[in-house]
C-alpha cells in the first residue's frame, strides 16, 4: 500500500509541529532538528560530532518530551562497563531467581555522550540494540520498545584518551551531523532567557504510538526504480573514487533510501524525488567512507568526495519520478 497525498500532508504537518516544538529549546537549529526527526522516523540513529555546550542533551530531552517519551543520558568514560548500559541480572535471595534490572538504554531517546571515550568493549554493547532493538543478557532477550533512537556524540577537538569508533559501529549510524554554535540573533535570545530560573518544559505534540505509526507510514512512500538506480550509482561512485579506500556499504544505500522516503513524507509528498537523495547524501554517506592516506594529507575530506560524486552522477529526469 502506497502513501496517499492526504497522508503525506498530515505527516508533514506533524513533522513541522515536532520541529517547531523542539526549536523552542534549541534556537535557530531547524535543519538539525528536522534531520533528527527524519532519523527517528526512519528507525535510524544519529551521530553528532560537536564541541561541548552546543545543546546535544537539550536536543535529546526535547525530542523525547515532544513525543511523550523517555530520554536517558549516559556519560561514556573509560571505566564504563557494558552492563552499565544494557542492564544486569541480580540474584534475588527471596525468590531464588535472577531479576533483570534495566540499564539506561531502555528509553525512547538515548544520549550516548562522548561515546569515543569508552573502551571498544563497551562501545560494542550498543551494536545489538542499535541494529535489532533489543539487548540479550544471560541468554534472555529484552526488547527496548519503540520508538527508539541513539544519539551519540563525540568531541572533534579533544582526542586524548579516546577510542576511535570502528567502521562496523560507524555504519550503524544512519546520519552524522553537527549542531554547531547558534547564530548571533539566536545567541541574543538565549542570553535574554537566561534569567528564567525554570527550565522550559515542552508540551507533547503526539504520543509515542503515533511516532510508531508514522514510522510505518514512511515505509509506504513510493520510490521509482529510477531513484533506486540513482542511489546505486551514487554508492558505486563512492567506491570507485580515487581518494577512497573503503566506499559506502549496502547498509548505507538502504539508509539513504529509507531516510529519503521519510524526508519526502515530511515535505508533504508521497513519492521520492532526486533532490531528497541529494540533500541527504552527505549526511548519510560521508561518515562511512575511509579515505586513503595521500588524499587525507592533501586535505580531502569525505564530504568533498560525496559532493564530487553527486556532480558526476546525473539524476533521473523529474518526469520519471513524478
Secondary structure, 3 states (H helix, E strand, C coil): CCCCHHHHHHHHHHHHHHHHHHCCCCCCCHHHHHHHHHHHHCCCCEEEECCCCCCHHHHHHHHHHHCCCCEEEEECCCCCCHHHHHEEEEEECCCCEEEEEECCCCCCEEEEECHHHCCHHHHCHHHHHHHHCEEEECCEEEECCCCCEEEEEECCCCCCCCCCCCHHHHCCCCEEECCCCCCHHHHHHHHHCCCCCCCCCCCCCCCHHHHHHHHHHHCCCECCHHHHHHHHHHHHHHHHCCCEEECCCHHHHHHHHHHHHHHHHHCCCCECCHHHHHHHHHHHHHHHCEECHHHHHCCCCHHHHHHHHHHHCCCCCHHHCC
